[in-house]
Amino acid sequence: MIVNHEEFHTYVQSRGAALLRVANQLTGNPSDAEDLLQTALARTYLAWDRIRDRSSLDGYVRRAMVNINISWWRRRKLEEYPSEALPDVPAQQDARHRYDELEQALDRLPTRQRTAIVLRYYEDMTEPEIARTLGISVGTVKSTVSRGMAKLRGDLVVPDPRERVN
């Protein structure tokens, strides 16, 4: 097996943060996401010389993460047991609930805004890359992302009960 270590290292350095965000979306837990990404990158490293199309590396790693996560999910033991009494509801919303709210808010956005936001903040693409991908101008990308983020902020902000709208 002949692996170009420098090429692999450069790939991980440049795409690691974006791939970690995808792993975090898959697992919902930062430490599990790190483990998932590390395992997927280890598999990618072993297959490095067989991957001819370097432009498809992100897709290869994402697919590996999905497959590994499914495998882990299937092997997990049932750690929750039913009980007679429900626990008290926490005062603050848990991280998973906030994540679900964000996903629902994203689903309510128009397709172009949702796509631009996902490419910008989930896939860590630059505005020119998004413009090329969507076939629109950079200015349109900027305004689309800006409008979409404004809608998300308005959708996700919890109103202060002390403030009254007249």
C-alpha positions, 0 to 999 in steps of 0.5 A: 500500500502506497499512500501519499501521507502529505496529500492525505494530511493536507486533505484532513487539514483543509476539510476536517472542520466541515467533516466534523460538523457533518459528523456532529449532525449525524451523532448529535454529540461532539465526542461521538462526532470526533470518534466517528470522524476519526474512524471514517478518516482511518478507513479513508486513509486505508482506501486512499490509493483506491480513490481515483477521483479526489474531488469525491473525497468528501462524499466518500468520507460522508458515506463512511460516516453514515455507514459507521454511525448506522453500524454503531447505532445497531450495536448499541445496547438499550440504555433507557428503561421505561419507568412508572413516573416521568422525570421533571422537565428541565428548566432549560431546553436540552441541546437535542431539542434546540437542534431539532428546532433549528432543523425545523426552522431550516425546513421552513425556509425557501429551498434556495435560502435553505440550500445556501445556508447549508452549503455555507455553514454546514459544508463550509463552502465559500460564497464563490463556491456556492455561487458556482454550485447554484449557478447564481452570482456571489451577490445573490448568494450573500443576500440569500444567506443574509435573508435566510439567517434573518428568518432563522433568527426571527424563528428561533428567538424566544420572546421575552415575556416582559416585552409587550408588543403594542 
